[in-house]
């Protein structure tokens, strides 16, 4: 199986992802791993060519990914699920809808070990 095609952000800050809450979007990323759809806008001198690359990959049933640097400086990727471009006053803008995978192992644990929460009798209490 060939390696997935990708669009790489080579300069500038990490993309800003805007979570999209349209009712029909979750159907695009339905699967065993929880994920959300987000949109990002990128300035590009060749936005029509990048959209065409996405269409060709999808026509051939291949995934297309966006590769970028995270806020922490690590290389990260998101699967592109839709793309289009637009002409604006300052040039072309590439609009990408991506699948952001939620980490299933990311758990928030709050500790409050005040005396009223944990009796000091040496036993675990079950309710």
C-alpha positions as CSV (number, residue, x, y, z in Angstrom):
1,X,0.0,0.0,0.0
2,X,1.5,3.4,-1.0
3,X,2.3,6.0,1.7
4,X,-0.5,8.5,2.0
5,X,-0.2,11.8,0.1
6,X,0.2,14.9,2.3
7,X,0.1,18.6,2.3
8,X,2.9,20.0,4.5
9,X,2.9,23.4,6.1
10,X,6.6,24.4,5.8
11,X,6.6,27.9,7.3
12,X,4.5,30.0,9.6
13,X,2.7,29.2,12.9
14,X,0.7,26.0,13.5
15,X,-2.7,26.0,11.9
16,X,-5.7,27.2,13.9
17,X,-8.4,24.5,13.9
18,X,-12.0,25.7,14.1
19,X,-14.3,22.9,15.4
20,X,-17.2,22.6,13.1
21,X,-20.6,21.5,14.7
22,X,-22.7,21.1,11.6
23,X,-25.0,18.1,12.2
24,X,-23.9,16.2,9.0
25,X,-20.2,16.3,9.7
26,X,-19.8,13.5,12.3
27,X,-20.9,11.0,9.6
28,X,-17.7,11.8,7.7
29,X,-15.5,10.7,10.5
30,X,-17.5,7.9,12.0
31,X,-15.4,5.0,13.3
32,X,-14.0,3.1,16.2
33,X,-11.8,6.1,17.4
34,X,-13.5,9.2,18.7
35,X,-12.8,12.2,16.4
36,X,-14.1,15.6,15.5
37,X,-14.2,17.7,12.3
38,X,-12.3,21.0,12.3
39,X,-11.6,23.5,9.6
40,X,-8.5,25.4,9.0
41,X,-7.6,28.3,6.6
42,X,-4.2,28.4,5.0
43,X,-2.8,31.0,2.7
44,X,-1.2,29.4,-0.4
45,X,0.2,30.5,-3.7
46,X,-1.0,27.3,-5.3
47,X,-4.3,26.5,-3.6
48,X,-6.1,25.1,-6.7
49,X,-3.3,22.7,-7.3
50,X,-3.4,21.5,-3.7
51,X,-7.2,20.9,-3.9
52,X,-6.6,19.0,-7.2
53,X,-4.1,16.8,-5.4
54,X,-6.7,16.0,-2.7
55,X,-9.3,15.1,-5.4
56,X,-6.9,12.8,-7.2
57,X,-5.9,11.0,-4.0
58,X,-9.6,10.5,-3.0
59,X,-10.5,9.4,-6.6
60,X,-7.8,6.7,-6.2
61,X,-9.2,5.8,-2.7
62,X,-6.1,7.1,-0.9
63,X,-6.0,9.2,2.2
64,X,-4.7,12.7,2.2
65,X,-3.1,14.2,5.3
66,X,-2.1,17.7,6.5
67,X,1.3,17.7,8.1
68,X,2.2,20.6,10.4
69,X,4.2,21.6,13.5
70,X,2.2,21.5,16.7
71,X,2.4,24.3,19.4
72,X,5.1,22.2,21.1
73,X,7.2,22.0,18.0
74,X,6.5,18.3,17.1
75,X,5.4,17.1,13.7
76,X,1.7,16.3,13.7
77,X,-0.8,15.1,11.1
78,X,-4.5,15.2,10.5
79,X,-6.5,13.4,7.9
80,X,-8.0,15.8,5.3
81,X,-11.6,14.9,4.6
82,X,-12.7,17.9,2.5
83,X,-10.9,20.7,0.6
84,X,-11.7,23.8,-1.4
85,X,-10.0,27.1,-2.2
86,X,-11.1,30.7,-2.5
87,X,-9.7,33.9,-3.9
88,X,-9.3,36.7,-1.3
89,X,-7.8,40.3,-1.5
90,X,-4.3,39.1,-0.5
91,X,-4.2,36.0,-2.7
92,X,-5.6,32.5,-2.4
93,X,-6.7,30.7,0.7
94,X,-7.0,26.9,1.1
95,X,-9.8,25.7,3.2
96,X,-9.3,22.2,4.7
97,X,-11.7,20.2,6.8
98,X,-9.7,17.7,8.8
99,X,-10.4,14.8,11.2
100,X,-8.9,15.4,14.6
101,X,-8.5,12.2,16.5
102,X,-9.3,12.4,20.2
103,X,-6.7,10.6,22.3
104,X,-8.7,7.7,24.0
105,X,-6.1,7.5,26.7
106,X,-6.2,11.1,27.7
107,X,-7.9,11.1,31.0
108,X,-8.4,13.9,33.4
109,X,-8.0,13.0,37.0
110,X,-8.8,15.4,39.8
111,X,-7.6,14.7,43.3
112,X,-9.2,16.2,46.4
113,X,-8.0,14.3,49.4
114,X,-9.7,16.4,52.0
115,X,-10.8,14.6,55.2
116,X,-14.5,14.6,54.3
117,X,-13.8,12.8,51.0
118,X,-11.7,9.9,52.4
119,X,-12.5,8.3,55.7
120,X,-9.3,7.3,57.5
121,X,-10.5,3.9,58.7
122,X,-8.1,1.9,56.5
123,X,-10.9,0.5,54.2
124,X,-12.1,1.5,50.8
125,X,-15.7,2.6,50.9
126,X,-18.1,1.5,48.1
127,X,-21.3,3.2,47.3
